[in-house]
């Protein structure tokens, strides 16, 4: 394997792979946080709608 090939592989392993891992981790945590926030908002709105429906009777 030539020096150029080894340098390209080393650069890829030391820069691209860790950045991809950080990006993937950040994406998955943001998706989970968004899901939790949407669930809380849905529960809040459902409770509010339930209170309004009880008030109309």
Secondary structure, DSSP 8 states (H G I E B T S, - for coil): --HHHHHHHHHIIIIIHHHHHHHHHHHHHHHHHHHHHHHHHHHHHHHHHHHHHHHH-
